[in-house]
Amino acid sequence: MKNDIIKKLPNIERSELNKYFSKIDLEDYPELDNYSWEDCHKGSMGAGDLFLTSELAKKMNLKEGIRILELGAGNCLSSIYLAKKYDVEVFAADLYVNPNSNWEKIKEENVEDNVIPIKMDARDIPFPENYFDIVFSMNSYFYFGTDDSYSPYLLNFIKANGLICIASPCFAEEFKSSIPEEFLFDLPDNLESYLIHSPDWWENHFQKMGLVKIIECSEHPKGREFWLDSIRWRIKSGDKMEDFMQDIIILLKDEKNLLSYFTLIAEKNA
């Protein structure tokens, strides 16, 4: 049946895909009671953004005055949520999204005293050392953080006992050789696919230098659901089918549920 669906792509009725791509149930996220399912996706640049943000926020001991650097903030959905919900200060850093457009969103949400949008390369952080209580990154850390030298660099900007909190795509287990062709989803160069790793890989990546204590690092129990939910949104929102057809094919072929999401919280050593 799924192979028949794949053969029809991209010329398929969108409604025919819905039964394969379920929506996240907002009843599981009471902290998002002011958001509709559509609100959780509009402007999002990756799967599960607000769902994962709301979950991680409850584990970060947030309180007024906490200073957060969000790396790869995109369109500021997570930054705005954190500011409104917890009255924290967030520097929303992104290399590609214009901070002027983000500033307009921030003003519309009345959090201009809490969220500061900046254009910034995550590898060139223009802040003093020990400046942030938390570095937070949603759907982006794997783009710049797989190099062994990056985490020690980033930790310079985090206070002692401060946190790194990450949620990103993962494979449920590390491939022992080359990634199988059916999991190469960023054609034609496939570079992004090779930056995705398993939770065990990420735990070792952070732990091996002895600079942090791992509080948690694991595959999220809804990891696959976030992917399915994201595709469901793209089906509904009218995105060009060719732009996410490869993701559809991978998820339909992924019978072992290897494509997933992980979360990591690490505490900087004192």
N, C-alpha and C positions, 0 to 999 in steps of 0.2 A: 504493500500500500504506500509506504513512504517513498519507495523508488518511483512509483507512478507519479507522486507529487513532484518529486525532483525533476522528472522528465518534462513536466508542464511549465517549469520555471523558464523565463519570468512571466510567461503569458498564462497566468492563472488567476482565477477569481480570488480576491483577498480573503473573502469570507471562508473559502475552502481551507485556508491555512489556520484559522483560529483554533480548531480543536487540537492542534499540535503545539500551540503556544499559549499557555495559560497566563492569566493575570495574577499578580500578587494580591492577596486579600488584605485590604487595609485594616480589617478588624484585628489583625495581628500587630498593628502599629498604632496603638491609641495615642501615642505622643504626636502623631501626624493628623490628629483629628480636625485640624483647620485646613487640611489639604485634601483635594480630590485626587483620584488616581491620575487624572490628566495633569494636575498641578505637579505631581511627583516626577513627571517626565518632561514637561515643557522646558526647553533650554538645557536639558541634561546632555552631557557629552559621553555618557557611558551607562552601563547597566547598574541598577540598584542604588543609584546615588543617594537619594534621601532616605531610603530604607536602611542602608548601611550606616549613613551618617547618624541617624537617630539612635541606632543600636550602640554604636561606638561612643556616642556622646554620654550615654548613661554609665559608661565604664571609665570616663576620664576625670571624674570628680570635679566637674566644672562649677565655677562660681564667679560672681561679679569680679572683674578686674583681671581675670586670667588672660594672658596674651598668647594668641595662637597664630602661627604661620601656616596657611594652607597652600601647599604646593600643587600646581596644576588645577587652580580653582575654577577654570572654565568660565561659565556664565554666573558664577557666585551663588548657585543654589544652596550648597552646603554652608558657605560662609554666612549667608543671610539667615538660614535656619538656626545656626548656632548662636548668632547674635540676638535674634528675637527670643529664642527659647531660654537662653542662659545668661544674657547680658554680658557676654565676653567680648573682648577686643580681637578682631580677626584681620590680619593682613592677607588679602586674597590675591595671591601671586599667580600670574599666568604669562607665558611667553608669547602666546598667539592671540589671545582675546583682548581687544582694545579696552583699556581701563575706563575710557570715557563712556562707553556703552554700559559697562558694569556699574559705573557711578550713577547713571540714570536709574537703573534697577534698584540700587541701594537706596536712593532717595525715595523712590516710589514705595519702598517697604519701610521707610522711616527709621533706618538703622545707620544713617550717615555718621553718627557719633561712635559707631562700633565697628564698622567695616571699612577698610581702606584698600581700594583696588590698586594694584601696581603691576606694571609690565616688568617681568623679571625672569631671567634664566635660573633654573634651580641649581645650576653649577656655578653661579656667580651671585652669591647672596650679599646684598649691600647693607647688612645690619651688624651691630656690635656683637661680640661674643657674649654668650650667656644671656641673651635678650629675651628668648621665648620660653614660655612654660611648656608649650606643646607644639610639635610639628604634626600636621594632619595632612593626609594625602589620599584622595579618592580617585581611583581609576587612572592614576598617572605615574605612580612611583616607579613602576617597572620600566618606564621610558628612559629614566635618567639614573636610577638607583641600583643597577645590577653590578656596576663596577665596584671592586673591593675598596677603592679609595674614597668612594662617595660617602658612605655612612660616617666614617671618622670626620670627614669635612663637615657634614651636616651637624654632627653632635657639638661642634664648636659653638653653635648658635643657640643651643638648648641649655637651660639651667640644670644644675645638679639635681638629680631625681626627677627631671622633666621627662616628658613622654614623646615617643614617636608612635603615631597611630596611622595604620595603613589598611585600606581595603582595595583589592585589585583582582583582576582575572587571574586564574591559575589553572594548571592541570592537576587533577586529583593525585596523580603520581608522576614522578619524573621519568621522562623517556630515557632509556639507557643508551640509545643511539640517536640517529636523526629523527626529528619529528615526522610522523607519518604524513604522507601527502594530503590525506583528507583533513588534517588539522591545520593546514596552512591557509589562514583566512585573510591575509593582507596582501593579496596578489597585486602586482607580479613579483615584488622583491622579497616578500615573506619576512622582512626584518622584524616586524612586531611579534610575529609568532615565536621567534627564537628568544624573545625577552621574557616570555611567560614561563614560569616555573611552578614547582609543587610547593605546598606549605613547608615540607621538610627542608627543601632547598633554601627557602627564605629564612627559616629559623637558623640554619647553619650559617647562612650569609651574615646575619646580624650577630650571632653569638661567638663566632670563631675568633674575633679580635678582643673579646673580653671587656668591651666598653659599655655593655648594656646588660640588663637582666630581662629576659623574655617573660612577660606576664602571660601572654597568650599568643599562639600562632597556630592556626588550624583552618582547615577547609570549612566554609560556612555551610550549615545544614541545608540552607536554601540556595546554595551557590548556583546550581543549574537553574533553579526557578528564576533567579535574577536575569539570566540570559534569555529564558523563554519569555519572561515578562517584557523585557526590552524589545524583543522582536514583535511581540503583540502590539506594543506602542507604535513601532515603526509601520506596521501594517495599517493601523488605525489612522495614523497621522498623515498618510499619503506620501511618505518618502518614496523616492524612485526605487523600484524593486531591485534594479541592478546594483544599487549602492549597498544593499545588505543581503543579496542573494547568497553569497558565499557563506555568511553566518547561518542562514537558514539550512543550507546543505549540510554544513558541519553538524549542526544540532540534530538534524534528522538522521544522520548516519552514526551519531555518537551513542551507540547502544550501551556502552559501559559508563556513561555519564562522566567522562574524563574532563570535559570543559566545565569549569566551575569558578568559584570565588573563594578567596581566603581573607582572613583578617589577622592583623598583627598589632600587638601593643608591646612596646619595649620601653623600659625605664633606664635613663642614663645613670650610670654609676656616680655616686657622690665623689 
